[in-house]
Each structure stands twice: as structure tokens, then as C-alpha cells.
Amino acid sequence: MAQGRGALGSVRHAMQYPQRARRYLRRLRRDAVLRLRHRDHIAYYSAVVDDAIVHGEATAVGNTGRRGWNEIGLMQFDYLKRHGLTPQHRLLEIGCGNLRAGWRFINYLDAGNYYGIDISLEVLFAAQAIVADHDLADKLPHLTLVKDMTFSFLPAAYFDIVHAHSVFSHSPLAVIEECFSHLPRVMKPDAFFDFTFNRTDGTEHARLGEDWYYRTESLVAAAERHGLKAEFMDDWEQLGHVQSKLRVTRG
């Protein structure tokens, strides 16, 4: 896992890629303003995503016209199918975005079995458009705006599989632990929760408050503090995705 560059390396990178440097400085100014407006991280990051959408940054919700958008969505779908996902399962996707993988889950699952939650209303509008584009309204997907990780509106012991792609890579440990604290209530006893994260073998760090890097053992220990068991998924690592994956089950 690549570490953050030192000061000299950052200067060299900025000189070599001035457009990236300008984009980084804009993000730096934006984040400083949004941090002042939003002390809560989820409210802050929701504002970050909305701002990125307004400025046309494809990474905010994914870009359906890019090859990678479809490839990564298919990778997530195929992976869960290989690990036992069936149409009868109820799936909760945390941070569903504009349904990069979600539209495939909706199409595959029985009607009403897909639940997608996100912190950005703009993202959920984009998700609704994807549902319409793929003619999936009859599958009755549930798309819900949330402001925390308590899942208080969801029924107990309801979900067979919980899935989060590129969510904890944007989350401080306090948000992750809030998820670990409340998620078991909505999981069936034999359910599992898969999530990706930015893995580092060195010092844990954050970039701009938007991108967070963790050692595997830190997240495993965090899960254990909430009575959960976490397993590193080597077979996901072999697919070559930039993020790593952990699977959490009820201890």
C-alpha cells in the first residue's frame, strides 16, 4: 500500500501534474470550509459528495459512461455470487451510490430484497435514474437517505448479506465503530458483512479528511470490541482491486 508522499515528493508531483495540484488545492479550500460548517463527519462527507457532483467530478457517484464503472460493479456482483448470494437473500448495501453494483443486485434478487442506503440525496437521485434506465422498477428496490450508521429504521435480524464498497475508505474509525455497534441488530445470525478499505502496512493516516488508510489489525480489533469476528478476504485481494476487503460475522 502506497504511503503519503513527503513534502518534497508532493512538490515534485505538483510540478509534474499542475492540473492535479490545482484540483487538490480546490479540494483543500472546500474541505476547510465544509469542516467549519459540519462538525459531524457524515454530514461533512455528504456535503463533500454533493459539492463534487455540482462540479462534475465523476468520482462522486461514479460515471456510467466509463468502462471502469461497469467493470468494478460487475466485480462486486460476481464476488458475492461466488460467495453464496442467491435471489432469495435480502441484501443491504451501505453507500449504494448510483448503483454501480446495485442495479445488478436489484436485477438478480427477488423483488423487494434490495435495500440501498446513502448519505447524499443527489446520489440517490442518480440511483433512481439508473433504476429507470434498466427498467427495474418492478423489482421494488428500497433506496433510503441516512445521516448516521445506526440503521434504526431497519427491522431486526432481517438481512442475509450486508455490503459496503468504498465506504470505510472515506470514514474515520468512530464512524466504522458506530456501524459495528449497530449493524449486528439487523443481521441474521448467519449473515456476513463485506466491506472494502484502504489498507496500509505503515502508519495509519487520512488525506484531507476524505480518504482514510488503516492497518488490517486495527479494523479486526475494532470489530472484536463489538463482539464481531473479522476475516481478511484473500480471494478479493487476488482480483487486483486497489482496496482490500474484510468480512465481518456475528461472534
N, C-alpha and C positions, 0 to 999 in steps of 0.2 A: 504494500500500500504506500503510495507516494505521500511524502510528508510536505507540509507547507514550506515554501521557499524562504530562505533568509532574506534580509533586506537587500543585499547586493543582487541576489538572484531575481528578486522581484523587479528591481530597477532594470536589469538586463531584459527581462521578459517584457516589461512595458515598452522599452525602446524598440524591441523586435516586433511587437504587436501593438501599435499605438491605438488601434480601434478597440482592442480588448481592454486596454488601460482606461480609455475614456468611458467604456461601459462599466468597468469596475468602480471608477470614481463616482459615476452617477448612482450606482447601487449603494456606495458608501454614504453619499449625501442622503439618499432616500431612506436608508435604514436608520440613520441618525434621527431623522425627523419622525419616522414611524415609531421608533423606540420611545420617544418622548410622549407620543400620543397614546401608545398602548403598552402598559406595563406587563400585561399577561401575554405569554409567548404565543398562544394560539391566536389571540386577537391580532397580535403583531404580524404573525406569518400570514394570516388571512389577508391583511392589508397589503403585504408584500406580493402575494399572488394576484390580487386584484390590480395592483399597480402594474405588474408585469403584463397582464392581459391588455390593459389600456395602452401600453407602449408596444404591443405587438410582439412580445418575446415568446417564442414558440414553447420554451421550456415550462412556461406557467401551467399550461393544460395539455401539452403535447401538440404536435402538429400532424393532423391526419393525412396531410399530403406527403409527409416524409416517410421514406422506406423504414427507418428505424422505429417509427411509431408502431407500425404494424408488426414488425419482427419481434419487438420486446413484448408486445401484447400477446402474441402467439406463444412466445417462450413461457410466459406466466401460465397461460391456459394449459398448454401441453404438460407442463411440470405438475400441476395439480391433478390433471387426469391420470398421469402415471402414478401419482401417489394416492389414487383411490377415489377421486371426485366422481360422483355419479349424479344423474339428473334428479334423483330423489333428495339429494343433500340440500340443506339450507346453508347458504354462503353469505357471510358478512365481509364486505370489502371496506376497510378503513382507508380513507383517502382515495376514493374511487376515481377522482379526476374526471376527464371527459371520456371515460370508459375505454381506455386503450386495451385493457384486457376484459373490462367489464361487459362489453357488448357480446363477447364470445361466451362468457359465463351465462349471461341472460339467455342467449340463444340455446345453450346446451341444457340448462336447468329447467325443471318443471316450472310452470307458471307460478309466480309469486315467491319463488325460492331465492331470489337475489335481492340483497339489501346492500346498497351503496351509500356511504356517508362521506361528507367532505365539509371543510371549514369555509369554503368560498362559494358564495351564491353564483358568481359569474361562471365558475367551473361547472356547477350543476346545471346552469342554463345550457352550457356546451354539451353536457351529458344528455340532456333531454333531446337536443338536436341529433345526437348520434343514435339514440333510440328510434327517433323518427326516420332517420336516413336508412337504418337497417330494418325498418318495418317490424319492430319488436314490441310494439305497444301491447299486443295481446299476451305477452309474457309477464305483464304486470310487475315490472321492476319497481322496487322501493328506492327512491333517491331522496336523501334527507340531509338538511343543513344542520351541523352541530357546532358547538362552541367549546366543547371540552371532551375528555376521554372517559366520561362516567357511564355512558350507554344506558342512562336511567330510563329512557323511553322504550327500551327493548325488553322482550319477555325473558324470563329466567330459563336456563337450560334449553335454549332454542336452536343454537347453531351447531352444525357438524364441523364446519371449517371456517376459520377466520383468516383473512389475507390482507397484508399491507405491503405494497411495493413503493419504495422510495418515500416513506413517511417518517420513519425514525431517523433517516439520514438528514432530516430537517428539524429534529426535535432534541431539546435538552433532556437530561436524564430525568428531571422532575416530571415532564410530560410522559415519558416512557413508563415511569413507575406508576403514574396515575392510571395508565392503561392496564398495567399488570395488576393493579389493585382491584379494578372494577370488571375487567373482561371475564374472569372465570365465572362470574354470576350468569352470564348469557351463554356460556359454552356448555354443551352436553358433556357428561363425564368422560367420554372417549374422544372428544373433539381435539383438534390441534389448531394452533395459530402460527402461521408462517409470516415472517417479516424480513425485509432486507435492511441492511445498514451499511454505512461507510466504515470499513474495517481498517484499523491501523495497528501495527505491531509496536509502534513507538508511543510518544506522548499523545494523550487524547486532547483534542483541540476543536475549535469551531472557527469557521470563516464567516465573518460579517454577522454572526448570529443566524445565518441561513443554512449553513452546511456543517454538520457535526460528525466527528470521527471518534469511534470507540474501539477499545480493545474487546475482543470476544469475551474474555473472562469477566469484564465489568458488567456486561449485559446478562451473562449467565448468573452472576451473583445477584444482580437486581431481580431477576426472575425468582431466584430461590428465596429472596427476602419476602416474597409474596406467596410462598408455597407452591411455586411452579418449577417445572423441570425444563431446561433449555438444552437443545441439541444442535450442534453445528452441522449444516447440511452440505456435506462434501460433494454430493452429486450436482447441486446447484453451482458450486464453485467451478466444476468441470465444464459448465456451459460457457464460461468466459465472460459473464456479466461483470460490470465494474463494481457492483456491490455484492456483499456476502449475504448469506441467509441463515437465520436461526429458526428452529421450530420449538414452540412452547406448548407443553401439555400440562394438564392439571396434576399436580403431585399427589 
